[in-house]
Amino acid sequence: MKNFVEKLRTEDWVVVWMSIPLLLSALFASKYLPSVPSTLVGSVAWYNIALLFAICLVVLYVGSLILRRPVKGMLPSFVVVFALSLLAQMVAKIPQVSYFGFESVFFSVIFGLLIRNLWHVPEWMKPAIQGEFYIKIGVVCLGATILFSDVMKSGIFGLLQACVVVAVVWFFAFWLARRLKVDERTAMILSSGVSICGVSACITAARVAGGDDRKLSYLVSLVLIVVVPMIYLMPWLARTVLPMMFTDPQVVQEVAGAWIGGTIDTTSGVAASSTIVGSVANQHAVIIKAAQNVLIGVVAFFIALFLSARSGSGNRPSLGIVWEKFPKFIIGFVAASLVFSLCQSNGLFTVSDKGKLVEPGVAKMFSTLFFSLAFVCIGLDTRLKDIVSRENRNALWAFLGAQTFNIVVTLIFACLFFGLLKPMWA
């Protein structure tokens, strides 16, 4: 019994326990929860900041106590980490910035890197620098934003495209990265980011594969930089290529949406890019991206299974070994998705005046907040000279090569499923 209790006090399980109150509050008390302000002006903004700070501090403090980590000096340390995270999220909310697809995690890494490389990180700042703890909570909360009903709107063709494209692109990206001498775990992170959904997939794969946080921050920055030109490149390609292949404007829009949704690596980038093409393209693109997001947990499971097989003497892994190696916080991710999907299907969600679901947005806010905290910590732990290396240059070429392959392959399957099979089925 004692050993069982101790296993439940590992970080993977503790982040699940600490995420449950956050998700329950998103379900039943969303209208009382704060949001990240876009300005520091006004009492409401400061009230929201204070409440978010208190929530995150309690999660960190209680989690540290359960994990038997020192909590002395936690408050002043967390003040700095939270302030940098808040600044990153506010910068990402600037309309001109959000339009280009730059997310808060990108600025979080930048601010942390600036402090780490221009000055230094004093000892008093270190107690709250717990990047992995924050990331895992962010992943669990992310599960609540992936609703199965959104995925099913694309029908069998959207699901087929998501599954086939993710599988083909993942294995090609992994093969290419390994051919370019990228280490195995970094190659897994890179492949997940290119094939599924960029930042979130990179983060989840890194926690499963155990990759270096410095390489993770490099890959995340790479994802967010490459997405900017793609926001404009993909609509131009869609308008140039697809009318030569299909005469029906509706089909052109659907194929364009499926193409954009399967290639651009951030949800905000997908929304911005597909809007340029049209409303039908936008609807299909967002749904296809949602279908791919569901596969984060599936890919994480198979990465864990593969690594557990590699850790033994060459024999097939037992269920016990797989369970031991499996990242338990992924269970929280899947459970959150199931619970929120069931709540939506049973009409338990509160609906806003605009007819949009409130609770997944609150869970997304928590996910973004903890991801931002995590990447501040990664930046504070990273020296730039460690990032600029030949191995990372190889990762750059692998990423660009895999993304080019992704564009071509996704076009083929988008044309097949939405340009040929779906019209025939109708």
C-alpha positions as CSV (number, residue, x, y, z in Angstrom):
1,M,0.0,0.0,0.0
2,K,2.8,2.4,0.9
3,N,4.5,1.7,-2.5
4,F,1.2,2.4,-4.3
5,V,0.8,5.7,-2.5
6,E,4.4,6.7,-3.4
7,K,3.8,5.9,-7.0
8,L,0.9,8.3,-7.0
9,R,3.3,11.0,-5.7
10,T,5.5,11.0,-8.8
11,E,5.3,14.1,-10.9
12,D,3.3,12.5,-13.7
13,W,0.5,11.7,-11.3
14,V,0.8,14.9,-9.2
15,V,0.2,17.1,-12.2
16,V,-3.0,15.2,-12.9
17,W,-4.2,15.7,-9.3
18,M,-3.3,19.4,-9.6
19,S,-5.1,19.8,-12.9
20,I,-8.4,18.4,-11.7
21,P,-9.4,21.5,-9.7
22,L,-8.5,23.7,-12.7
23,L,-10.7,21.6,-15.0
24,L,-13.6,21.4,-12.5
25,S,-13.5,25.1,-12.1
26,A,-13.6,25.4,-15.9
27,L,-16.7,23.2,-16.0
28,F,-18.7,24.6,-13.1
29,A,-17.4,28.1,-12.3
30,S,-16.1,29.5,-15.6
31,K,-18.0,32.8,-15.2
32,Y,-16.1,33.5,-12.0
33,L,-12.7,32.8,-13.4
34,P,-10.4,35.5,-14.7
35,S,-8.8,35.8,-18.1
36,V,-5.4,37.1,-19.1
37,P,-5.8,40.9,-19.7
38,S,-4.5,42.6,-22.8
39,T,-3.6,45.8,-20.8
40,L,-2.5,46.8,-17.3
41,V,-4.9,49.7,-17.2
42,G,-7.9,49.4,-14.8
43,S,-8.8,47.7,-11.6
44,V,-10.4,44.7,-13.5
45,A,-7.1,43.9,-15.2
46,W,-5.2,43.9,-11.9
47,Y,-7.9,41.8,-10.2
48,N,-7.6,39.2,-13.0
49,I,-3.8,39.3,-12.7
50,A,-3.9,38.8,-8.9
51,L,-6.4,36.0,-9.1
52,L,-4.4,34.1,-11.9
53,F,-1.3,34.6,-9.9
54,A,-2.9,33.2,-6.7
55,I,-4.3,30.1,-8.7
56,C,-0.9,29.3,-10.2
57,L,1.0,29.9,-7.0
58,V,-1.3,27.5,-5.1
59,V,-0.9,24.9,-7.8
60,L,2.9,25.2,-7.7
61,Y,3.1,25.3,-3.9
62,V,0.8,22.4,-3.2
63,G,2.4,20.4,-6.0
64,S,5.8,21.0,-4.6
65,L,4.7,19.9,-1.1
66,I,3.3,16.7,-2.4
67,L,6.5,16.1,-4.4
68,R,8.5,16.9,-1.3
69,R,10.3,19.7,-3.1
70,P,11.6,22.8,-1.1
71,V,9.2,25.7,-1.0
72,K,11.5,28.2,0.8
73,G,11.8,31.3,-1.3
74,M,9.0,30.2,-3.7
75,L,7.0,33.5,-3.6
76,P,9.7,36.0,-4.9
77,S,10.9,33.5,-7.4
78,F,7.4,32.9,-8.8
79,V,6.7,36.6,-8.9
80,V,9.4,37.0,-11.6
81,V,8.4,33.9,-13.6
82,F,4.8,34.8,-13.5
83,A,5.5,38.5,-14.5
84,L,7.6,37.3,-17.5
85,S,4.8,34.9,-18.5
86,L,2.1,37.6,-18.2
87,L,4.2,40.0,-20.3
88,A,4.6,37.3,-23.0
89,Q,0.8,36.6,-23.1
90,M,0.0,40.3,-23.3
91,V,2.4,40.8,-26.2
92,A,0.9,37.8,-28.0
93,K,-2.6,39.4,-27.6
94,I,-1.6,42.5,-29.6
95,P,-3.7,42.2,-32.8
96,Q,-0.7,42.8,-35.1
97,V,1.2,40.1,-33.4
98,S,-1.6,37.5,-33.1
99,Y,-2.4,38.0,-36.7
100,F,1.0,36.6,-37.7
101,G,0.5,33.5,-35.6
102,F,3.1,34.3,-32.9
103,E,1.9,32.6,-29.7
104,S,2.8,33.4,-26.1
105,V,5.3,30.5,-25.7
106,F,7.5,32.1,-28.3
107,F,7.8,35.4,-26.3
108,S,8.1,33.4,-23.1
109,V,11.2,31.7,-24.4
110,I,12.6,35.0,-25.7
111,F,12.2,36.8,-22.4
112,G,13.7,34.0,-20.4
113,L,16.6,33.7,-22.9
114,L,17.3,37.5,-22.6
115,I,17.6,37.3,-18.8
116,R,19.7,34.1,-18.9
117,N,22.1,35.3,-21.6
118,L,22.4,39.1,-20.9
119,W,22.5,38.8,-17.2
120,H,22.3,35.7,-15.0
121,V,19.8,33.8,-13.0
122,P,20.4,34.4,-9.2
123,E,19.8,31.6,-6.7
124,W,16.7,33.3,-5.2
125,M,15.0,32.9,-8.6
126,K,15.5,29.2,-8.9
127,P,12.8,27.6,-6.6
128,A,9.9,28.4,-9.1
129,I,11.8,27.4,-12.2
130,Q,10.1,24.1,-12.7
131,G,9.4,23.9,-16.5
132,E,8.5,20.3,-16.7
133,F,5.9,20.6,-13.9
134,Y,4.2,23.5,-15.7
135,I,4.3,21.8,-19.1
136,K,2.6,18.7,-17.9
137,I,-0.3,20.6,-16.4
138,G,-0.6,22.6,-19.6
139,V,-0.9,19.3,-21.6
140,V,-3.6,17.9,-19.3
141,C,-5.6,21.2,-19.6
142,L,-5.1,21.1,-23.3
143,G,-7.0,17.8,-23.5
144,A,-10.2,19.7,-22.4
145,T,-10.0,21.8,-25.6
146,I,-10.1,18.9,-27.9
147,L,-13.8,18.0,-28.4
148,F,-14.8,14.9,-30.3
149,S,-17.9,16.7,-31.8
150,D,-15.6,19.2,-33.5
151,V,-13.6,16.4,-35.0
152,M,-16.7,14.5,-36.2
153,K,-18.0,17.6,-38.1
154,S,-15.4,16.8,-40.8
155,G,-16.9,13.3,-41.2
156,I,-15.0,10.2,-42.2
157,F,-13.0,12.0,-44.8
158,G,-11.5,14.5,-42.3
159,L,-10.7,11.7,-39.9
160,L,-9.1,9.7,-42.7
161,Q,-7.0,12.6,-43.9
162,A,-5.8,13.4,-40.3
163,C,-4.8,9.8,-39.6
164,V,-3.1,9.1,-42.9
165,V,-1.3,12.4,-43.1
166,V,-0.1,12.3,-39.5
167,A,1.3,8.8,-40.0
168,V,3.0,9.4,-43.3
169,V,4.5,12.7,-42.4
170,W,5.6,11.6,-38.9
171,F,7.6,8.6,-40.3
172,F,9.1,10.6,-43.1
173,A,10.1,13.4,-40.8
174,F,11.7,10.9,-38.4
175,W,13.5,9.2,-41.2
176,L,14.8,12.5,-42.6
177,A,15.9,13.8,-39.2
178,R,17.8,10.6,-38.4
179,R,19.4,10.7,-41.9
180,L,20.6,14.2,-41.0
181,K,22.2,12.9,-37.7
182,V,19.5,14.4,-35.4
183,D,19.4,12.4,-32.2
184,E,16.5,10.0,-31.8
185,R,14.5,11.8,-29.1
186,T,14.8,15.2,-30.8
187,A,13.7,13.6,-34.1
188,M,10.6,12.3,-32.3
189,I,9.8,15.8,-31.1
190,L,10.4,17.3,-34.5
191,S,8.3,14.7,-36.2
192,S,5.4,15.2,-33.9
193,G,5.5,19.0,-34.3
194,V,5.5,18.8,-38.1
195,S,2.9,16.1,-38.5
196,I,0.3,17.0,-35.8
197,C,-0.1,20.5,-34.4
198,G,3.2,22.2,-33.8
199,V,3.8,23.6,-30.4
200,S,1.5,21.4,-28.4
201,A,2.7,18.2,-30.1
202,C,6.3,19.2,-29.6
203,I,5.7,19.7,-25.9
204,T,3.8,16.5,-25.4
205,A,6.3,14.4,-27.3
206,A,9.2,16.0,-25.4
207,R,7.7,15.0,-22.1
208,V,7.1,11.4,-23.3
209,A,10.5,11.0,-25.1
210,G,12.5,12.8,-22.5
211,G,14.1,15.3,-24.9
212,D,16.4,18.1,-23.9
213,D,14.5,21.3,-23.0
214,R,17.0,23.4,-24.9
215,K,16.2,21.5,-28.1
216,L,12.5,21.7,-27.4
217,S,12.7,25.5,-27.1
218,Y,14.6,25.6,-30.4
219,L,12.0,23.5,-32.2
220,V,9.1,25.5,-30.7
221,S,10.7,28.7,-31.9
222,L,11.3,27.2,-35.3
223,V,7.7,26.1,-35.5
224,L,6.5,29.6,-34.7
225,I,8.8,31.4,-37.0
226,V,8.1,29.1,-40.1
227,V,4.4,29.5,-39.6
228,V,4.5,33.2,-40.4
229,P,5.4,32.9,-44.1
230,M,3.2,29.8,-44.4
231,I,0.1,31.9,-43.4
232,Y,0.5,33.8,-46.7
233,L,2.1,31.1,-48.8
234,M,-0.6,28.5,-48.4
235,P,-3.6,30.7,-49.5
236,W,-1.5,31.8,-52.5
237,L,-0.8,28.2,-53.4
238,A,-4.4,27.2,-52.9
239,R,-5.7,30.0,-55.2
240,T,-3.0,29.2,-57.8
241,V,-3.0,25.4,-57.9
242,L,-6.5,24.2,-56.9
243,P,-8.6,26.1,-59.6
244,M,-6.5,24.3,-62.2
245,M,-7.6,21.0,-60.7
246,F,-11.3,21.6,-59.8
247,T,-14.0,23.7,-61.4
248,D,-16.5,23.7,-58.5
249,P,-15.7,26.7,-56.2
250,Q,-17.2,24.8,-53.2
251,V,-14.8,21.9,-53.8
252,V,-11.9,24.3,-54.2
253,Q,-12.7,25.9,-50.8
254,E,-13.0,22.5,-49.1
255,V,-9.8,21.2,-50.5
256,A,-8.0,24.5,-49.6
257,G,-9.3,24.3,-46.1
258,A,-8.2,20.6,-45.7
259,W,-4.8,21.5,-47.2
260,I,-4.2,24.5,-44.9
261,G,-5.5,22.7,-41.8
262,G,-3.2,19.8,-42.4
263,T,0.0,21.8,-43.0
264,I,0.1,24.9,-40.8
265,D,1.4,24.0,-37.4
266,T,-0.6,26.4,-35.1
267,T,-4.3,26.7,-34.7
268,S,-4.1,30.5,-34.8
269,G,-2.1,30.3,-38.0
270,V,-4.6,27.9,-39.5
271,A,-7.5,30.3,-38.7
272,A,-5.7,33.3,-40.1
273,S,-4.5,31.6,-43.3
274,S,-7.7,29.9,-44.2
275,T,-9.7,33.1,-43.6
276,I,-7.8,34.6,-46.5
277,V,-9.2,31.9,-48.8
278,G,-12.8,32.0,-47.6
279,S,-15.4,31.1,-44.9
280,V,-15.9,27.5,-46.2
281,A,-12.1,27.0,-46.3
282,N,-11.8,28.4,-42.8
283,Q,-14.5,26.0,-41.4
284,H,-12.8,23.0,-42.9
285,A,-9.3,24.0,-42.0
286,V,-10.1,24.5,-38.3
287,I,-12.0,21.2,-38.1
288,I,-9.1,19.3,-39.8
289,K,-6.7,20.9,-37.3
290,A,-8.9,19.7,-34.5
291,A,-8.9,16.2,-35.9
292,Q,-5.1,16.2,-36.0
293,N,-5.0,17.5,-32.4
294,V,-6.8,14.4,-31.2
295,L,-3.9,12.3,-32.4
296,I,-1.5,13.9,-29.9
297,G,-2.3,11.3,-27.3
298,V,-2.2,8.4,-29.8
299,V,1.3,9.4,-31.0
300,A,2.4,9.9,-27.4
301,F,1.3,6.4,-26.5
302,F,3.2,4.8,-29.4
303,I,6.3,6.8,-28.6
304,A,6.2,5.5,-25.1
305,L,5.6,1.9,-26.4
306,F,8.6,2.2,-28.7
307,L,10.9,3.5,-26.0
308,S,9.8,0.8,-23.6
309,A,10.7,-1.8,-26.2
310,R,14.1,-0.2,-26.7
311,S,14.8,-0.1,-23.0
312,G,14.9,-3.8,-22.4
313,S,17.2,-6.6,-23.6
314,G,15.6,-6.8,-27.0
315,N,12.6,-8.9,-26.0
316,R,9.1,-7.7,-26.6
317,P,8.0,-5.4,-23.8
318,S,5.5,-6.6,-21.2
319,L,2.4,-4.7,-20.3
320,G,4.1,-3.9,-17.0
321,I,7.1,-2.3,-18.7
322,V,4.9,-0.3,-21.0
323,W,2.8,0.9,-18.1
324,E,5.9,1.8,-16.1
325,K,7.4,3.9,-19.0
326,F,4.1,5.4,-20.1
327,P,3.7,9.1,-19.2
328,K,0.8,9.1,-16.8
329,F,-0.1,12.7,-17.4
330,I,-1.3,11.6,-20.9
331,I,-4.1,9.7,-19.1
332,G,-5.2,13.1,-17.7
333,F,-5.0,14.6,-21.2
334,V,-7.3,11.8,-22.6
335,A,-9.6,11.9,-19.6
336,A,-10.1,15.7,-19.9
337,S,-11.0,15.3,-23.6
338,L,-13.5,12.6,-22.8
339,V,-15.1,14.4,-19.9
340,F,-15.5,17.7,-21.8
341,S,-16.7,16.0,-24.9
342,L,-19.4,14.1,-22.9
343,C,-20.4,17.3,-21.1
344,Q,-20.8,19.0,-24.5
345,S,-22.8,16.2,-26.0
346,N,-25.2,16.2,-22.9
347,G,-25.7,20.0,-23.1
348,L,-24.0,20.7,-19.7
349,F,-21.9,23.6,-21.0
350,T,-22.8,27.2,-20.3
351,V,-23.2,29.1,-23.5
352,S,-22.2,32.7,-24.0
353,D,-24.3,35.4,-25.7
354,K,-22.4,34.7,-29.0
355,G,-23.3,31.0,-28.9
356,K,-19.8,29.8,-28.2
357,L,-18.8,27.4,-25.6
358,V,-17.2,29.0,-22.6
359,E,-15.6,26.1,-20.7
360,P,-13.1,24.8,-23.3
361,G,-12.0,28.4,-23.7
362,V,-11.2,28.6,-20.0
363,A,-9.3,25.3,-20.1
364,K,-7.4,26.7,-23.1
365,M,-6.5,29.7,-21.0
366,F,-5.1,27.5,-18.3
367,S,-3.2,25.5,-20.8
368,T,-1.7,28.6,-22.4
369,L,-0.9,30.1,-19.1
370,F,1.0,27.0,-17.8
371,F,2.8,26.5,-21.2
372,S,3.9,30.2,-21.0
373,L,5.2,29.7,-17.5
374,A,7.1,26.5,-18.7
375,F,8.8,28.3,-21.5
376,V,9.9,31.2,-19.4
377,C,11.6,28.5,-17.3
378,I,13.1,26.9,-20.3
379,G,14.5,30.2,-21.5
380,L,15.9,30.9,-18.0
381,D,17.7,27.5,-18.1
382,T,19.1,27.9,-21.7
383,R,22.3,29.4,-23.0
384,L,22.1,30.6,-26.6
385,K,25.5,29.2,-27.4
386,D,24.2,25.7,-26.5
387,I,21.4,26.2,-29.1
388,V,23.5,27.4,-32.0
389,S,25.2,24.1,-32.9
390,R,25.7,21.9,-35.9
391,E,23.2,19.5,-34.6
392,N,20.5,22.2,-34.4
393,R,21.4,23.3,-37.9
394,N,20.7,19.7,-39.0
395,A,17.4,19.9,-37.2
396,L,16.6,23.0,-39.1
397,W,17.1,21.3,-42.4
398,A,15.2,18.3,-41.3
399,F,12.3,20.5,-40.2
400,L,12.2,22.4,-43.5
401,G,12.5,19.2,-45.5
402,A,9.7,17.5,-43.5
403,Q,7.4,20.6,-43.8
404,T,7.9,20.7,-47.6
405,F,7.0,17.0,-47.8
406,N,4.0,17.7,-45.6
407,I,2.7,20.4,-48.0
408,V,2.9,18.0,-51.0
409,V,1.5,15.0,-49.2
410,T,-1.3,16.8,-47.6
411,L,-2.3,18.4,-51.0
412,I,-2.5,14.9,-52.5
413,F,-4.7,13.5,-49.7
414,A,-6.9,16.7,-49.5
415,C,-7.6,16.4,-53.2
416,L,-8.3,12.7,-52.8
417,F,-10.7,12.9,-49.9
418,F,-12.3,16.3,-50.4
419,G,-11.9,16.8,-54.1
420,L,-12.8,13.3,-55.4
421,L,-14.2,10.9,-52.7
422,K,-16.5,13.3,-50.9
423,P,-18.2,14.7,-54.0
424,M,-18.7,11.1,-55.2
425,W,-20.1,10.1,-51.8
426,A,-22.5,13.0,-51.8
